[in-house]
Amino acid sequence: MSERNEVLEEMVRLHASLVKMLSPLQARKDPDAPKSTEDKLREFLWSSLREADVLLDDLLMPKGLDLSREDEGTARGIEELAVWTFFSPHPAGDPWEILLPEFPPEQGDLKVYYMHGRWFCTWLKLDEDTSRPEKRRAGAARGEKGRRWPDCLRPRLRRERPNLQAVGRSKREPGG
């Protein structure tokens, strides 16, 4: 196994461990109160998760993708990137929230395909209102020649991670 793959595997394990450690820590009840040891620990873990998340964005970027033609290796690389981007936990905007996937890619029927000179990822957003038409509940991302995948998507992905639910301060019960 290459050194890069070993580092990647270790970073994925570290990311998962940080999410696991952060999940049970409760939100601060009074933001104006002095920080407790638990508050400081959560901020440290969240900062570490955020740094690991950014590094994994780069490490998981498939190298040398040829978006101009259909290829099994390219499809696999794009699928791995889509799973990481849309179906994995990520830190939210502040230390009290983590974006957690509401369903796995298999359940959302994630598909990667090449059509008309472009690569597409599609899935069904199972967390959307089922009374809406299916086309309105579909998630999609695309990449094309001349734009490095997923750089063409990154600005949108950072603002909006579909089917990831924030857990933390905004999702806690009052007094909980």
C-alpha beads as a LAMMPS data file, in Angstrom:
LAMMPS data file: protein, C-alpha beads

176 atoms
175 bonds

1 atom types
1 bond types

-500.0 500.0 xlo xhi
-500.0 500.0 ylo yhi
-500.0 500.0 zlo zhi

Masses

1 110.0

Atoms # bond

1 1 1 0.000 0.000 0.000
2 1 1 1.347 3.446 -0.905
3 1 1 2.197 6.008 1.741
4 1 1 -0.518 8.311 0.355
5 1 1 -3.152 5.584 0.769
6 1 1 -1.991 4.875 4.326
7 1 1 -2.271 8.565 5.196
8 1 1 -5.696 8.734 3.560
9 1 1 -6.971 5.711 5.504
10 1 1 -5.639 7.138 8.764
11 1 1 -7.238 10.540 8.063
12 1 1 -10.599 8.888 7.346
13 1 1 -10.356 7.005 10.672
14 1 1 -9.374 10.212 12.494
15 1 1 -12.298 12.095 10.932
16 1 1 -14.740 9.359 12.021
17 1 1 -13.259 9.331 15.544
18 1 1 -13.627 13.104 15.874
19 1 1 -17.272 12.932 14.794
20 1 1 -17.876 10.115 17.302
21 1 1 -16.234 12.082 20.137
22 1 1 -18.136 15.277 19.307
23 1 1 -21.595 13.750 18.998
24 1 1 -22.332 13.140 22.700
25 1 1 -21.013 16.502 23.944
26 1 1 -23.891 18.798 24.808
27 1 1 -24.316 22.367 23.633
28 1 1 -23.578 25.168 26.081
29 1 1 -26.699 26.113 28.010
30 1 1 -25.569 29.723 28.549
31 1 1 -23.282 31.160 25.882
32 1 1 -22.337 34.062 28.215
33 1 1 -21.189 31.778 31.035
34 1 1 -17.474 30.994 31.397
35 1 1 -16.387 28.088 29.231
36 1 1 -16.301 24.738 30.977
37 1 1 -13.692 22.080 30.306
38 1 1 -16.290 20.278 28.168
39 1 1 -16.863 23.464 26.126
40 1 1 -13.130 23.846 25.528
41 1 1 -12.840 20.166 24.590
42 1 1 -15.703 20.477 22.107
43 1 1 -14.148 23.550 20.485
44 1 1 -10.801 21.747 20.192
45 1 1 -12.395 18.624 18.696
46 1 1 -14.546 20.679 16.309
47 1 1 -11.507 22.690 15.123
48 1 1 -9.611 19.442 14.574
49 1 1 -12.573 18.010 12.646
50 1 1 -12.751 21.113 10.481
51 1 1 -9.034 20.881 9.640
52 1 1 -9.326 17.133 8.922
53 1 1 -12.367 17.838 6.712
54 1 1 -10.451 20.360 4.576
55 1 1 -7.451 18.035 4.270
56 1 1 -9.680 15.101 3.292
57 1 1 -11.342 17.262 0.623
58 1 1 -7.908 17.489 -1.000
59 1 1 -6.777 13.918 -0.309
60 1 1 -9.988 12.431 -1.702
61 1 1 -9.791 14.489 -4.899
62 1 1 -9.165 11.910 -7.621
63 1 1 -5.959 12.685 -9.512
64 1 1 -5.887 12.944 -13.277
65 1 1 -9.591 12.546 -14.009
66 1 1 -10.370 12.705 -17.716
67 1 1 -13.842 14.194 -17.791
68 1 1 -13.955 14.197 -21.586
69 1 1 -14.782 10.498 -21.946
70 1 1 -16.579 7.665 -20.213
71 1 1 -14.245 5.539 -18.090
72 1 1 -14.864 3.134 -15.193
73 1 1 -11.989 4.584 -13.132
74 1 1 -13.345 8.105 -13.521
75 1 1 -16.844 6.955 -12.554
76 1 1 -15.445 5.254 -9.422
77 1 1 -13.465 8.373 -8.448
78 1 1 -16.478 10.636 -8.908
79 1 1 -18.686 8.280 -6.902
80 1 1 -16.192 8.210 -4.005
81 1 1 -16.036 11.991 -4.062
82 1 1 -19.850 12.278 -4.142
83 1 1 -20.175 9.906 -1.174
84 1 1 -17.642 11.973 0.782
85 1 1 -19.243 15.298 -0.159
86 1 1 -22.944 14.531 0.131
87 1 1 -23.197 11.479 2.412
88 1 1 -20.512 11.949 5.080
89 1 1 -20.519 14.010 8.308
90 1 1 -18.979 17.486 8.093
91 1 1 -18.504 20.335 10.575
92 1 1 -21.085 23.105 10.304
93 1 1 -20.465 26.819 10.751
94 1 1 -19.879 26.813 14.489
95 1 1 -18.457 24.407 17.101
96 1 1 -21.892 23.345 18.292
97 1 1 -23.089 21.792 15.055
98 1 1 -22.102 18.862 12.849
99 1 1 -23.822 18.071 9.566
100 1 1 -24.801 14.402 9.618
101 1 1 -26.162 12.444 6.654
102 1 1 -29.789 11.483 7.022
103 1 1 -29.482 8.443 4.762
104 1 1 -26.724 6.431 3.049
105 1 1 -25.967 6.771 -0.680
106 1 1 -27.389 3.317 -1.440
107 1 1 -30.725 4.242 0.096
108 1 1 -30.795 7.496 -1.915
109 1 1 -29.987 5.508 -5.076
110 1 1 -26.781 7.443 -5.867
111 1 1 -25.887 7.079 -9.547
112 1 1 -22.870 8.329 -11.493
113 1 1 -23.117 8.451 -15.261
114 1 1 -21.683 10.090 -18.365
115 1 1 -23.995 11.731 -20.882
116 1 1 -23.551 14.367 -23.618
117 1 1 -19.918 15.015 -22.690
118 1 1 -20.617 15.570 -18.970
119 1 1 -20.475 13.516 -15.799
120 1 1 -23.493 13.526 -13.495
121 1 1 -24.211 12.333 -9.960
122 1 1 -27.853 12.008 -9.016
123 1 1 -29.698 10.761 -5.953
124 1 1 -33.119 11.027 -4.398
125 1 1 -33.328 13.284 -1.338
126 1 1 -35.229 11.010 1.018
127 1 1 -35.493 13.757 3.617
128 1 1 -37.614 15.927 1.283
129 1 1 -41.401 16.138 1.463
130 1 1 -42.721 13.106 -0.430
131 1 1 -45.693 15.117 -1.736
132 1 1 -43.261 17.065 -3.949
133 1 1 -42.613 15.671 -7.444
134 1 1 -39.642 13.293 -7.644
135 1 1 -37.709 15.661 -9.913
136 1 1 -37.957 18.312 -7.162
137 1 1 -36.581 15.834 -4.606
138 1 1 -33.554 14.870 -6.678
139 1 1 -30.024 15.897 -5.793
140 1 1 -27.587 16.436 -8.637
141 1 1 -24.002 17.460 -9.323
142 1 1 -22.158 17.661 -12.631
143 1 1 -18.650 17.999 -13.985
144 1 1 -17.397 18.642 -17.487
145 1 1 -14.220 18.959 -19.506
146 1 1 -12.399 22.212 -18.852
147 1 1 -13.501 22.376 -15.242
148 1 1 -11.648 20.265 -12.707
149 1 1 -14.017 18.027 -10.790
150 1 1 -15.230 19.031 -8.211
151 1 1 -13.884 22.590 -8.354
152 1 1 -16.924 23.460 -10.455
153 1 1 -19.078 22.358 -7.506
154 1 1 -17.006 23.366 -4.470
155 1 1 -18.456 26.844 -3.871
156 1 1 -21.966 25.412 -3.930
157 1 1 -21.053 22.378 -1.830
158 1 1 -19.600 24.453 0.976
159 1 1 -22.786 26.499 1.236
160 1 1 -25.205 23.651 0.782
161 1 1 -24.597 20.013 1.625
162 1 1 -27.850 18.340 0.559
163 1 1 -29.322 15.664 2.798
164 1 1 -27.039 16.549 5.716
165 1 1 -28.841 17.581 8.874
166 1 1 -27.251 19.909 11.399
167 1 1 -27.122 18.464 14.881
168 1 1 -26.143 20.563 17.820
169 1 1 -27.438 23.786 19.269
170 1 1 -30.219 24.348 16.732
171 1 1 -31.555 20.790 17.083
172 1 1 -31.461 20.469 20.893
173 1 1 -34.518 20.613 23.076
174 1 1 -34.748 23.631 25.408
175 1 1 -32.885 22.909 28.618
176 1 1 -31.391 19.717 27.064

Bonds

1 1 1 2
2 1 2 3
3 1 3 4
4 1 4 5
5 1 5 6
6 1 6 7
7 1 7 8
8 1 8 9
9 1 9 10
10 1 10 11
11 1 11 12
12 1 12 13
13 1 13 14
14 1 14 15
15 1 15 16
16 1 16 17
17 1 17 18
18 1 18 19
19 1 19 20
20 1 20 21
21 1 21 22
22 1 22 23
23 1 23 24
24 1 24 25
25 1 25 26
26 1 26 27
27 1 27 28
28 1 28 29
29 1 29 30
30 1 30 31
31 1 31 32
32 1 32 33
33 1 33 34
34 1 34 35
35 1 35 36
36 1 36 37
37 1 37 38
38 1 38 39
39 1 39 40
40 1 40 41
41 1 41 42
42 1 42 43
43 1 43 44
44 1 44 45
45 1 45 46
46 1 46 47
47 1 47 48
48 1 48 49
49 1 49 50
50 1 50 51
51 1 51 52
52 1 52 53
53 1 53 54
54 1 54 55
55 1 55 56
56 1 56 57
57 1 57 58
58 1 58 59
59 1 59 60
60 1 60 61
61 1 61 62
62 1 62 63
63 1 63 64
64 1 64 65
65 1 65 66
66 1 66 67
67 1 67 68
68 1 68 69
69 1 69 70
70 1 70 71
71 1 71 72
72 1 72 73
73 1 73 74
74 1 74 75
75 1 75 76
76 1 76 77
77 1 77 78
78 1 78 79
79 1 79 80
80 1 80 81
81 1 81 82
82 1 82 83
83 1 83 84
84 1 84 85
85 1 85 86
86 1 86 87
87 1 87 88
88 1 88 89
89 1 89 90
90 1 90 91
91 1 91 92
92 1 92 93
93 1 93 94
94 1 94 95
95 1 95 96
96 1 96 97
97 1 97 98
98 1 98 99
99 1 99 100
100 1 100 101
101 1 101 102
102 1 102 103
103 1 103 104
104 1 104 105
105 1 105 106
106 1 106 107
107 1 107 108
108 1 108 109
109 1 109 110
110 1 110 111
111 1 111 112
112 1 112 113
113 1 113 114
114 1 114 115
115 1 115 116
116 1 116 117
117 1 117 118
118 1 118 119
119 1 119 120
120 1 120 121
121 1 121 122
122 1 122 123
123 1 123 124
124 1 124 125
125 1 125 126
126 1 126 127
127 1 127 128
128 1 128 129
129 1 129 130
130 1 130 131
131 1 131 132
132 1 132 133
133 1 133 134
134 1 134 135
135 1 135 136
136 1 136 137
137 1 137 138
138 1 138 139
139 1 139 140
140 1 140 141
141 1 141 142
142 1 142 143
143 1 143 144
144 1 144 145
145 1 145 146
146 1 146 147
147 1 147 148
148 1 148 149
149 1 149 150
150 1 150 151
151 1 151 152
152 1 152 153
153 1 153 154
154 1 154 155
155 1 155 156
156 1 156 157
157 1 157 158
158 1 158 159
159 1 159 160
160 1 160 161
161 1 161 162
162 1 162 163
163 1 163 164
164 1 164 165
165 1 165 166
166 1 166 167
167 1 167 168
168 1 168 169
169 1 169 170
170 1 170 171
171 1 171 172
172 1 172 173
173 1 173 174
174 1 174 175
175 1 175 176
